[in-house]
Amino acid sequence: MGDALRRSIRDGEYTAGGKLPRIDDLAQQFGVARNTIQSALRVLTNEGLVTPRHGTGIFVRSSRPQPASSAGSDESRLDAVVEELAEVRQEVRELRQRMAQLESTIGERVSRDT
């Protein structure tokens, strides 16, 4: 599955900087389960070929995957980790805000009920 996506990117069906279709659409296109697409996308993310952006989709990073033995692969993996960390931090911020809103709502309801 990952090879088919890699080939689609290499052949220009999905271009660098472009957004991939939704997971459901890819699953239908390739005739496989969502889990298969998710696994393939994890592999391509680890290779530095695509990058997920929370809330917006998965984007192509490069038109050619870098070989694992190249010097740039460590750098691209580090870039992917740094980007993922930034996304996790943003998600934590958003969760904190949502939690504060929920606590406030609960506090208001408890005050009204007492």
N, C-alpha and C positions, 0 to 999 in steps of 0.2 A: 504494500500500500504506500509506504513511504517513497519507494522507487517511482511509483506512478506520479505522485505529487511532485517529486524532485524533477522528473521528466517534464511535467507540465510547466514548471517554473523555468527550467532550462530552455524549453521550446518557445517561451515567451507568452504562454497562455496567461500566466500570472507574472507580472513584471515587478522589478525592484521598486519598493515603496508602495506597491499596490496592496489592496486588501483582498484576502482570500474570501471565498464564499462562506456562508455559515456552515457549521458542522453538519447540520441536517441536510443541507444542500449538497455538500461534498459526499456524504454517505449515500445519498440517492444517486448522485452522478457516477460514483464508483461501484455502486451496488453492494455496499458493505454496511456493517453496523456502526453506530455512532462511536462505540468504544474503540473500534478499529481505527477510525479517523482520529480520535483523540490520542491514541497511542502513536500513530504516525506523526501527528503534529508535535508530540513531545520529543520524538526523535529528531525531527527537523529543527525544533527549537534548541535542543541540546547541541546540534551541529552548527547553530548560528545562522541557519538559512531563513528561518522565519522568527518573528517575535510577537508574542501576544501583548495586547494593550487592553488592560482591564476596562470593560464597558464599551470598547469600540471594535474589537475584533482581532484578527491575526493578520500580520502584515509581512510581506516578503522583504527580507533584508538585503539579499544579494541574488543575482541571477545565476551564480555558480557556487555550490557548496565547496568549502575549503577542505582539502584532504586532512585527515586527522593528524598526519605527521608534519604538516606545514608549521612554520614558526608562528604564523598568524592565528592558528587555531586556539592556542592558549589565550591570546588577546581577545578573540571573538567570544570565547566561552566566558572570560572575565567580564566583557561588556554585557553579555546576556545575564550574568549573575547580578551585576550592578543594576541593570535595568529592572530585573525581577525584584530585587530588593527595594528599589524605589516604588514599584507598584505595590508591594506588600506594605510598605510604610503608608502609602496613600490609603490603602484599604483599611489599615488599622485606624488612621485618623477618621475615616468615614464611619467606621464601626463605633468609635468613641463618641462621635457626634450623635449617632443614632441611639446609642445607649443612654446618653445624657437626656435626649428627648423623651425616651421611654420612661426613664426614672422620673422626669418632671411630670409627665402625663399621669403616671401611677400615683405620684405624690399629690397631685391635684384631685384625683378621684378619691383617694383615701381621706383627704381633708374635707371633701364634700360629704362623704358618707359618715363622718364622725361628728 
